[in-house]
Amino acid sequence: ARLPWELMEMEVLFNVGRAFHQVRERRGREAKVSLFHVAARYYRGVLQLAERLRSDNMVSTASDNTTNARSDDYIEKMTAMFSLEKAAAYNLCLILQASGARVLGAKVRRRYLTLESRVC
């Protein structure tokens, strides 16, 4: 069994974003050079890919095709296990808060990092 291509792509985006997130250089006492804005772009790419994968699974699950049911179930399980969506959302929140965009950080946190309780 192999990981879906989308999860591998998600990992590449996350790792590139993480690399840019780590780049910081001090010049003088206070001035810093960072590539947070580039890292944020890659983290957003992870979130967009995760949403696209989730919506594609919902569309294919809606079509009642039993041959794809096993494949869709496998993709859903692999996505739940190996998705970097929450890690990317958390890192994006850190970048947004550090840049002073607290409202945007809170919006990302509510959308991707908040647990919803659903009572039957």
Residue pairs with C-beta under 8 A, 6 or more apart in sequence:
1 74
3 78
3 82
4 53
4 75
4 78
4 79
6 49
6 52
6 53
6 79
7 78
7 79
7 82
7 83
9 49
10 46
10 49
10 50
10 53
10 83
10 84
10 85
11 82
11 84
13 42
13 43
13 45
13 46
13 49
13 88
14 42
14 43
14 46
14 84
14 87
14 88
16 42
17 38
17 39
17 40
17 41
17 42
17 43
17 45
17 46
17 88
17 91
18 39
18 91
19 39
20 35
20 36
20 38
20 39
20 42
21 35
21 36
21 39
21 43
21 91
21 95
23 34
23 35
24 32
24 33
24 34
25 32
25 33
25 34
26 32
27 33
36 95
36 98
36 99
39 91
39 95
40 92
40 95
40 96
43 88
43 89
43 91
43 92
43 95
44 92
46 84
46 85
46 88
47 85
47 88
47 89
47 92
47 108
47 112
50 79
50 83
50 84
50 85
50 88
53 75
53 79
54 79
57 72
57 75
57 76
57 79
60 68
60 72
61 69
61 72
85 112
86 112
86 113
89 108
89 109
89 111
89 112
89 113
90 113
92 105
92 108
93 105
93 108
93 109
93 113
94 105
96 102
96 104
96 105
96 108
97 105
